[in-house]
């Protein structure tokens, strides 16, 4: 894959994105929510993809949720049959006062576990960032665990989570010889 384009339009949002194989580190995100743009760019900076994302919508909640759905659906399509990949990835990322652990399994069984505190950053509920990650996992058909081990500054633990998700995705997409890595023989 050198380039993959995907879009999603509803009555509430209009989203377009392009994935590129990592090379330029030229990720852009324009969602009308500056702190969310920062976190999406951070996630993809540490992932195996560069990204161009444009999103607009009626409510912050709808934009963040629908970007998550769109990113997840696009990842699912890019992953295809999911053969020849490592499948599992994890990362532990510190950022100042925060420490976050993330684990991913790119199996076709969507599940999300997280523990974001009920807080706010730049006027946006941290629970909306958790909703974004949940939407990515369920729409991408993979298993994602985001554990905020500790942290007092919500910007720091959300940014550490974004970095850790991108790094874990990169690890899980590492090349592996042969068929799907599963005792069942398929994902």
C-alpha positions in Angstrom: 0.0 0.0 0.0 1.4 3.4 -0.9 -1.8 5.4 -0.5 -5.3 4.6 0.7 -8.2 7.1 0.7 -11.4 6.8 2.7 -14.4 9.0 3.5 -17.5 9.0 5.6 -20.4 11.5 5.5 -23.4 11.6 7.7 -26.0 14.2 8.6 -23.7 15.1 11.5 -20.2 14.9 10.1 -18.1 14.9 6.9 -14.7 13.2 7.1 -12.0 12.4 4.6 -8.7 10.7 5.2 -5.7 9.4 3.4 -3.1 6.9 4.7 0.4 6.8 3.3 3.2 4.4 4.2 5.4 6.1 6.7 8.1 8.1 5.0 7.5 11.8 5.4 6.1 12.1 8.9 3.8 14.7 7.3 0.6 13.9 9.2 -2.1 16.6 9.1 -5.4 16.7 11.0 -8.0 19.4 10.6 -11.0 18.6 12.7 -11.9 22.1 14.2 -10.8 20.8 17.6 -7.2 21.8 18.2 -6.4 19.4 21.1 -7.9 16.5 19.2 -5.9 17.5 16.1 -2.8 17.4 18.2 -3.6 13.9 19.6 -4.5 12.4 16.2 -1.3 13.8 14.7 0.6 12.3 17.6 -1.0 8.9 17.2 -0.1 8.7 13.5 3.4 10.2 14.0 4.2 7.1 16.1 2.2 4.7 13.8 3.4 3.0 10.6 1.3 5.5 8.5 1.3 9.1 7.6 -2.2 10.7 7.6 -4.1 13.5 6.0 -7.4 14.0 7.8 -10.2 16.6 7.4 -13.3 16.5 9.5 -16.2 18.9 10.2 -19.4 18.4 12.0 -22.1 19.7 14.2 -20.8 18.7 17.7 -17.4 18.0 19.2 -18.8 14.6 20.4 -19.9 13.7 16.8 -16.6 14.8 15.2 -14.5 12.8 17.7 -16.7 9.7 17.5 -17.0 9.7 13.7 -13.3 10.3 13.2 -12.7 7.2 15.3 -15.2 5.2 13.3 -13.6 6.4 10.0 -10.1 5.7 11.1 -11.1 2.3 12.3 -13.0 1.4 9.1 -10.0 2.6 7.0 -7.6 0.5 9.2 -9.8 -2.5 8.8 -9.7 -2.2 5.0 -5.9 -1.5 4.9 -5.4 -4.6 7.1 -7.2 -6.8 4.6 -6.8 -10.5 5.5 -4.3 -9.7 8.2 -1.9 -12.4 7.2 1.8 -12.0 7.5 1.6 -9.5 10.4 2.9 -9.9 13.9 -0.7 -9.3 15.2 0.2 -8.2 18.8 1.7 -4.9 19.9 2.2 -3.1 23.1 3.9 0.0 24.5 4.5 1.7 27.9 4.9 5.4 27.5 5.8 8.0 30.1 5.1 11.7 29.7 6.0 13.9 32.6 3.6 12.9 35.5 1.8 10.2 33.4 2.4 6.6 32.6 0.3 4.7 30.1 0.3 1.1 28.9 -1.4 0.0 25.6 -1.8 -3.4 24.1 -3.3 -4.3 20.7 -4.4 -7.6 19.2 -5.3 -7.2 15.5 -7.6 -10.2 15.7 -11.0 -9.7 14.1 -12.7 -9.6 17.5 -13.3 -6.0 18.4 -13.0 -5.1 22.1 -11.9 -2.1 24.1 -10.9 -1.7 27.7 -9.8 1.6 29.1 -9.8 3.6 32.3 -9.7 7.3 31.4 -10.4 9.5 34.4 -13.4 11.8 34.2 -11.5 15.0 33.5 -11.2 17.7 30.9 -8.5 19.1 28.7 -9.0 22.4 26.8 -12.7 22.2 27.7 -13.0 18.7 26.1 -14.0 15.7 28.3 -11.3 13.1 28.5 -14.1 10.5 28.1 -14.5 11.8 24.5 -10.8 10.7 23.8 -11.6 7.3 25.3 -14.7 7.2 23.1 -12.5 8.0 20.1 -10.2 5.0 20.9 -13.2 2.7 21.5 -14.6 3.7 18.1 -11.3 3.1 16.4 -11.1 -0.4 17.9 -14.7 -1.5 17.2 -14.7 -0.1 13.7 -11.2 -1.5 13.0 -12.3 -4.9 14.3 -9.4 -5.3 16.8 -8.7 -5.5 20.5 -7.4 -2.4 22.2 -6.5 -1.9 25.9 -5.5 1.6 27.1 -4.5 1.7 30.7 -3.8 5.0 32.3 -1.5 3.7 35.1 -1.2 7.2 36.6 -1.2 10.9 35.7 -2.5 14.1 37.0 -2.4 16.3 33.8 -5.0 15.0 31.3 -3.0 16.5 28.4 -0.1 14.3 29.4 -1.9 11.0 29.8 -4.0 11.5 26.6 -0.8 12.3 24.7 1.0 9.3 26.2 -2.0 7.1 25.2 -1.9 8.5 21.6 1.8 7.7 21.3 1.4 4.3 22.8 -1.5 3.4 20.5 0.6 4.4 17.4 3.6 2.5 18.6 1.6 -0.6 19.4 -0.1 -0.5 16.0 3.4 -0.3 14.4 4.6 -3.3 16.4 1.4 -5.3 15.6 1.8 -4.6 11.9 5.4 -5.8 11.8 6.0 -8.4 9.1 5.8 -12.1 10.0 6.4 -15.1 7.8 3.5 -17.3 6.8 -0.1 -17.4 7.6 -2.1 -15.6 10.2 -0.5 -15.9 13.7 -3.3 -17.8 15.3 -3.6 -21.3 16.8 -6.9 -21.4 14.9 -5.2 -20.8 11.6 -7.1 -17.6 10.9 -7.9 -14.3 12.4 
